[in-house]
Amino acid sequence: MKFPDEPDSLCTLSIIEPIVQEVFELDCKNKLEEDFLENLEIEDKETKVFHYARISKKNFTIGQKNLLHHSKLKFFPGKLRSRWLGPHVITKIFANGAVEIQSLKTNNTFKVNDHQLKEYRKGFQTEHVEIMDLEDRIL
């Protein structure tokens, strides 16, 4: 058996040292990757908590009037065209978030997701508006 001090030995320090160094570097890389993945999972969880905390719950009741989002893809939509259709009346609410609505114009009923609905609000009353002509000037 030959000892490491002998020049003909296969176990000289010049051969072992780079191997030990490479194993050490691989171990450090694995630890860095594990830390990175752990931090990434923590950040994902915090982002989800932040996002879900800001989602507002919509409370719908049967008989309530709502507008339906018009999700048809248009490449050149008109600027003044509304994205909301309706009003529609809610006829049934399901536990999974689906809502059955009925159109007031056509009386058709269909199911939609509650994310596609928003509350219908009537416009301003125009009965008590005072009309003033621009030609009549007050001097």
Residue pairs with C-beta under 8 A, 6 or more apart in sequence:
2 8
2 9
2 10
2 11
3 9
4 11
4 12
4 13
58 114
58 117
58 118
60 66
60 90
60 93
60 99
60 114
60 117
61 90
61 93
62 90
62 91
62 92
62 93
63 89
63 90
64 89
64 90
64 119
64 120
65 86
65 87
65 88
65 89
65 104
65 119
65 120
66 86
66 87
66 88
66 89
66 90
66 101
66 117
66 118
66 119
66 120
67 84
67 85
67 86
67 87
67 88
67 117
67 118
67 119
67 120
68 84
68 85
68 86
68 88
68 101
68 112
68 116
68 117
69 83
69 84
69 85
69 116
69 117
69 118
70 82
70 83
70 84
70 85
71 116
84 118
86 103
86 104
86 120
87 104
87 120
88 101
88 102
88 103
88 104
88 117
89 101
89 102
89 104
90 99
90 100
90 101
91 100
91 101
91 102
91 109
92 99
92 100
93 99
93 100
94 100
94 111
97 113
97 114
97 115
98 111
98 112
98 113
98 114
99 111
99 112
99 113
99 114
99 117
100 109
100 110
100 111
101 109
101 110
101 111
101 112
101 117
102 108
102 109
103 109
